[in-house]
């Protein structure tokens, strides 16, 4: 009998993270999904997929909370660790007028916390496994056109921090992915976004699967095309 693959989706209460958890469950995976507060949607999934979904509570912005999660997951091995964390504030504002707190919060949640989570949880992923973090096409400095300036800066910072992580963990032989899912209609992406969740997330999961066993860091979109840093 084939052993059930396991994915930990960090940040799965709603939006893209919830869609990732649902997609992997529908593909027969065991999913560990984290929330900060209870999620009715995940509770419904737990009923649909009994025994395949484990819901954990964690605040990715708290190192101690992530350490506590790691302690609770002692003995687990993950085929995929997918870190989905992001907030968007002051999206139309420039550094001149933006509230400093909004920018600092985005840097904490969007940049520092995901890579710190990779550092804290990465040894739950054996060699050959995958560590993926949700980023954005807006994190590309080369392609920058000034849209969502402060948010884009936080995603560029995430990409840089992950570059550093990859350099420091070359011996781990993990597949490392910075994933740009496209502009998706979620609470954060807004109603004007060009893609539905259903048009984005299955392709994201296909892309993660296509990169299995390919060590090193890639910054890619949902079609598995490399993006310029």
GIHU-V918109 format. One record per helix or strand of 3 or more residues. SS is the DSSP state (a for helix, b for strand). FROM is the first residue (numbers start at 1). LEN is the number of residues. If there is no record, write none. Layout:
<<SS FROM LEN> <SS FROM LEN>>
This chain:
<<b 6 5> <a 15 12> <b 30 6> <a 40 9> <b 53 5> <a 63 10> <b 80 4> <a 100 25> <b 130 5> <a 137 3> <a 149 20> <a 170 3> <b 175 6> <a 197 14> <b 216 6>>
